[in-house]
Amino acid sequence: MIDKFTLFLPHILMAIAVWRLLHRDDLDDDPSLPSRKAPFRKSRNPAPDSSDA
């Protein structure tokens, strides 16, 4: 019984720690990277007032 307890307790605690780390809101927020407010892809259709001269 004590062997199973000493085996499972650290693994359960590590799983809880990983679970809590993965669900943090600031995990994907890196201030050194540029803001992602700009669209990933540019529009294929140019704006009507732009000229390709």
Contacts in CASP RR format, 6 or more apart in sequence:
PFRMAT RR
TARGET T0000
AUTHOR 0000-0000-0000
METHOD contacts of the structure
MODEL  1
MIDKFTLFLPHILMAIAVWRLLHRDDLDDDPSLPSRKAPFRKSRNPAPDS
SDA
21 27 0 8 1.000
46 52 0 8 1.000
END
